[in-house]
Amino acid sequence: MLYVCPTPIGNLEDITLRVLRVLKTVDLILAEDTRRTGQLLRHYGISCPVESFHEHNEKEKTERILERLREGEEIALVSDAGMPGISDPGAFLMHSVIEAGLPMEVLPGANAALLGFLQSGLTSPHFLFFGFLPSRRKERLEELEKLKDLPYPIIFYEAPHRLQGMLADLLAVLGDRRASVSRELTKLFEETRRGRLSELVDRFAEGKPRGEFVVTVAGAEKTVEHKNEDDILRALQRLIAGGLSRKSAVSQVSEEYRLPKNYVYDLALRLKLED
């Protein structure tokens, strides 16, 4: 069995009892950084063989790991912090295990993206986790162009030395949207700054940012001011007269005009009053 084990992103208390039990009983722990994982293991009194497993040796070591799994060994996979395979090494091994038909369990645990999203206050039932944007500015701008029309919040990871340039590019491509920047989540100097992108650009323009960052940006706003309400009312009336229920007519018109359903529904209620 391969166990995919999320580890704390800062505070060592943010680990599940299940992960601790697995780490105590497996035959081998694969760690992105053996020194950092060693600190976690020592803190909880865990003594288990640990082997380095990172982006530079993942592919060459995977076949040997598969052989050990075939022989019945139990192996745990951890990264420096958070969930392996998400902006961290491990995805290649996990895919290989599945392709080989070997058993794998992914355990729940800490995740910086979800913490940063909820800290942002940009509440939404839908969101996109993007992870790290390309480090080269040309490629970064190209990616942002693809994302700029999405109507839901987008969550990014960013390194401290790239944060200032990244925020400036977000402002240039996405416009002055609401956003938040969280750093050092669950750690001693945890901090979240919220505001417009222009304000955050100014805030982080001074000095050298430090820490690991989660940046959450609001989705593209749907504007309805330029829509002619009379046209919308006529479209609703036509559909309802043609036999559609008010609910179905609202859904069809909101999709056609790319408008919020609650806005179109209010107009549909006005139809009833006018009748």
C-alpha positions as CSV (number, residue, x, y, z in Angstrom):
1,M,0.0,0.0,0.0
2,L,1.2,3.5,-0.8
3,Y,-0.1,6.0,1.7
4,V,-0.2,9.7,0.6
5,C,0.2,11.6,3.8
6,P,-0.3,15.4,4.1
7,T,1.9,17.0,6.7
8,P,1.5,20.4,8.6
9,I,2.1,23.5,6.5
10,G,3.5,25.2,9.6
11,N,2.1,24.4,13.0
12,L,3.1,20.8,13.9
13,E,-0.2,20.2,15.7
14,D,-2.0,20.3,12.3
15,I,-1.5,16.6,11.6
16,T,-4.2,13.9,11.9
17,L,-4.1,11.0,14.2
18,R,-4.4,8.7,11.2
19,V,-1.4,10.1,9.5
20,L,0.7,9.7,12.7
21,R,-0.5,6.1,13.0
22,V,0.5,5.4,9.4
23,L,4.0,7.1,9.7
24,K,4.6,4.9,12.8
25,T,3.8,1.6,11.1
26,V,5.0,1.8,7.5
27,D,8.2,0.2,6.2
28,L,9.5,3.3,4.5
29,I,8.8,7.0,4.4
30,L,9.5,8.9,1.1
31,A,10.3,12.5,1.9
32,E,10.8,15.6,-0.2
33,D,13.4,16.8,2.3
34,T,14.6,14.2,4.8
35,R,15.8,17.0,7.2
36,R,12.5,18.7,7.4
37,T,10.6,15.5,7.7
38,G,13.0,14.4,10.3
39,Q,12.0,17.3,12.5
40,L,8.4,16.3,12.3
41,L,9.2,12.6,13.1
42,R,11.4,13.5,16.0
43,H,8.7,15.8,17.4
44,Y,6.3,12.8,17.5
45,G,8.8,10.2,18.5
46,I,8.6,8.3,15.2
47,S,11.4,6.1,14.2
48,C,11.1,4.8,10.6
49,P,13.5,4.5,7.6
50,V,13.3,7.7,5.6
51,E,14.4,8.1,2.0
52,S,14.6,11.3,-0.2
53,F,12.1,11.5,-2.9
54,H,11.8,14.8,-4.8
55,E,11.3,16.3,-8.2
56,H,14.9,15.5,-9.3
57,N,14.9,11.8,-8.5
58,E,11.2,11.0,-8.6
59,K,11.1,9.3,-12.0
60,E,14.3,7.3,-11.5
61,K,13.2,5.9,-8.1
62,T,9.6,5.2,-9.0
63,E,10.1,1.7,-10.5
64,R,12.0,0.5,-7.5
65,I,9.2,1.8,-5.2
66,L,6.7,-0.1,-7.3
67,E,8.7,-3.3,-6.9
68,R,8.7,-2.8,-3.1
69,L,4.9,-2.3,-3.2
70,R,4.5,-5.4,-5.2
71,E,6.5,-7.3,-2.5
72,G,3.9,-6.2,0.0
73,E,5.7,-3.3,1.7
74,E,3.8,-0.3,3.1
75,I,5.2,3.0,2.1
76,A,4.2,6.6,3.1
77,L,4.8,9.5,0.8
78,V,5.1,13.0,2.3
79,S,6.3,16.4,1.0
80,D,7.8,19.3,2.9
81,A,4.3,20.6,3.8
82,G,0.8,20.0,2.8
83,M,-0.5,17.5,0.3
84,P,2.0,15.6,-1.9
85,G,1.3,15.9,-5.6
86,I,-0.3,19.4,-5.4
87,S,2.5,21.8,-6.4
88,D,4.8,19.3,-4.7
89,P,6.5,16.1,-5.8
90,G,4.5,12.9,-5.8
91,A,2.1,13.1,-8.8
92,F,4.2,10.9,-11.0
93,L,4.5,8.2,-8.4
94,M,0.8,8.3,-7.6
95,H,-0.1,8.0,-11.3
96,S,2.4,5.1,-11.7
97,V,0.9,3.2,-8.7
98,I,-2.6,3.6,-10.2
99,E,-1.4,2.5,-13.7
100,A,0.3,-0.6,-12.1
101,G,-3.0,-1.6,-10.4
102,L,-1.4,-1.3,-6.9
103,P,-3.3,-0.1,-3.8
104,M,-3.1,3.5,-2.7
105,E,-4.8,5.6,-0.1
106,V,-4.8,9.4,0.1
107,L,-5.2,10.7,3.6
108,P,-6.9,14.0,4.4
109,G,-5.0,16.9,6.0
110,A,-3.6,20.4,5.8
111,N,-3.8,22.4,2.6
112,A,-2.6,26.0,2.2
113,A,-4.8,26.7,-0.8
114,L,-8.1,26.1,1.1
115,L,-6.9,28.1,4.1
116,G,-5.8,31.0,1.9
117,F,-9.2,30.9,0.1
118,L,-11.3,31.0,3.2
119,Q,-9.0,33.7,4.8
120,S,-9.6,35.9,1.7
121,G,-13.3,36.4,2.4
122,L,-14.0,35.9,-1.3
123,T,-16.7,33.4,-0.5
124,S,-18.0,31.4,-3.4
125,P,-19.3,27.8,-4.0
126,H,-16.9,27.6,-6.9
127,F,-13.2,28.4,-7.2
128,L,-10.1,27.5,-9.2
129,F,-6.9,26.4,-7.7
130,F,-4.1,27.3,-10.2
131,G,-1.0,26.9,-8.1
132,F,2.2,28.6,-9.3
133,L,2.1,30.8,-12.4
134,P,5.1,30.6,-14.8
135,S,8.2,32.3,-13.5
136,R,8.8,34.0,-16.9
137,R,6.7,37.1,-17.3
138,K,5.7,36.5,-20.9
139,E,4.3,33.1,-20.1
140,R,2.8,34.4,-16.9
141,L,0.9,37.1,-18.8
142,E,-0.3,34.5,-21.4
143,E,-1.7,32.3,-18.6
144,L,-3.5,35.3,-17.0
145,E,-5.1,36.2,-20.3
146,K,-6.7,32.7,-20.3
147,L,-8.0,33.2,-16.8
148,K,-9.3,36.7,-16.8
149,D,-12.9,35.9,-17.8
150,L,-13.5,33.2,-15.2
151,P,-16.3,34.3,-12.9
152,Y,-15.0,32.6,-9.7
153,P,-12.1,33.2,-7.4
154,I,-8.7,32.0,-8.4
155,I,-6.1,30.7,-5.9
156,F,-2.4,31.0,-6.6
157,Y,0.8,30.0,-4.8
158,E,3.8,32.3,-5.1
159,A,7.4,32.5,-3.9
160,P,8.5,35.7,-2.1
161,H,11.0,36.8,-4.7
162,R,8.3,36.8,-7.4
163,L,5.4,38.2,-5.4
164,Q,5.8,41.8,-6.4
165,G,6.0,41.1,-10.1
166,M,3.2,38.7,-9.9
167,L,0.8,41.1,-8.2
168,A,1.7,43.8,-10.8
169,D,0.8,41.4,-13.6
170,L,-2.5,40.4,-11.9
171,L,-3.4,44.1,-11.8
172,A,-2.4,44.7,-15.4
173,V,-4.3,41.8,-16.9
174,L,-7.3,41.2,-14.5
175,G,-7.9,44.8,-13.5
176,D,-8.3,46.2,-10.0
177,R,-10.2,43.3,-8.4
178,R,-10.6,42.4,-4.8
179,A,-7.9,40.1,-3.6
180,S,-6.0,38.8,-0.6
181,V,-2.4,37.8,0.1
182,S,-1.8,35.3,2.9
183,R,1.7,34.4,4.1
184,E,3.1,31.9,6.6
185,L,-0.3,30.3,7.2
186,T,-0.5,28.5,10.6
187,K,3.0,29.8,11.5
188,L,4.1,32.3,14.1
189,F,4.0,35.3,11.7
190,E,0.8,34.4,9.8
191,E,-0.7,37.4,8.1
192,T,-3.5,38.1,5.6
193,R,-3.8,41.3,3.7
194,R,-7.1,42.1,1.9
195,G,-8.0,44.8,-0.5
196,R,-7.9,45.8,-4.2
197,L,-5.0,44.6,-6.2
198,S,-3.7,48.2,-6.6
199,E,-3.6,48.4,-2.7
200,L,-1.8,45.1,-2.4
201,V,0.8,46.1,-5.1
202,D,1.6,49.3,-3.0
203,R,1.6,47.3,0.2
204,F,4.2,44.8,-1.0
205,A,6.3,47.2,-3.1
206,E,8.3,48.1,0.0
207,G,11.1,45.9,1.1
208,K,11.5,42.2,0.3
209,P,8.5,40.0,1.0
210,R,9.3,37.0,3.2
211,G,7.5,33.7,3.6
212,E,5.3,31.4,1.5
213,F,2.3,33.1,-0.1
214,V,-1.2,32.2,-1.1
215,V,-2.8,34.8,-3.4
216,T,-6.6,34.7,-3.9
217,V,-8.2,37.0,-6.6
218,A,-11.9,37.6,-7.2
219,G,-13.5,36.3,-10.4
220,A,-14.5,38.5,-13.3
221,E,-17.5,40.6,-12.4
222,K,-20.6,40.2,-14.5
223,T,-22.0,43.6,-15.4
224,V,-25.6,44.1,-16.2
225,E,-25.8,47.9,-16.6
226,H,-25.5,47.8,-20.4
227,K,-28.3,45.2,-20.8
228,N,-31.6,46.6,-21.9
229,E,-34.2,45.5,-19.4
230,D,-37.0,45.7,-21.9
231,D,-35.2,43.2,-24.1
232,I,-34.8,40.8,-21.2
233,L,-38.5,41.2,-20.3
234,R,-39.6,40.6,-23.8
235,A,-37.4,37.4,-24.0
236,L,-38.9,36.2,-20.8
237,Q,-42.4,36.9,-21.9
238,R,-41.8,35.1,-25.2
239,L,-40.5,32.0,-23.6
240,I,-43.2,31.8,-20.9
241,A,-45.9,32.4,-23.6
242,G,-44.3,29.5,-25.5
243,G,-45.0,27.1,-22.6
244,L,-41.8,27.3,-20.5
245,S,-42.1,27.6,-16.7
246,R,-40.9,30.8,-15.2
247,K,-38.0,28.9,-13.7
248,S,-36.9,27.5,-17.0
249,A,-37.3,30.8,-18.8
250,V,-35.2,32.5,-16.2
251,S,-32.4,29.9,-16.6
252,Q,-32.5,30.2,-20.4
253,V,-32.4,34.0,-20.4
254,S,-29.7,34.2,-17.7
255,E,-27.5,31.9,-19.7
256,E,-28.1,33.6,-23.0
257,Y,-27.5,37.1,-21.7
258,R,-24.8,35.9,-19.2
259,L,-26.6,37.4,-16.3
260,P,-27.0,36.4,-12.7
261,K,-30.2,34.2,-12.2
262,N,-31.4,36.2,-9.3
263,Y,-31.4,39.4,-11.4
264,V,-33.4,37.8,-14.2
265,Y,-35.7,36.2,-11.7
266,D,-36.5,39.7,-10.2
267,L,-37.4,40.8,-13.7
268,A,-39.6,37.8,-14.2
269,L,-41.5,38.7,-11.0
270,R,-42.1,42.1,-12.5
271,L,-43.8,40.5,-15.5
272,K,-46.4,38.9,-13.2
273,L,-47.0,42.3,-11.5
274,E,-47.5,44.0,-14.8
275,D,-50.0,41.3,-16.0
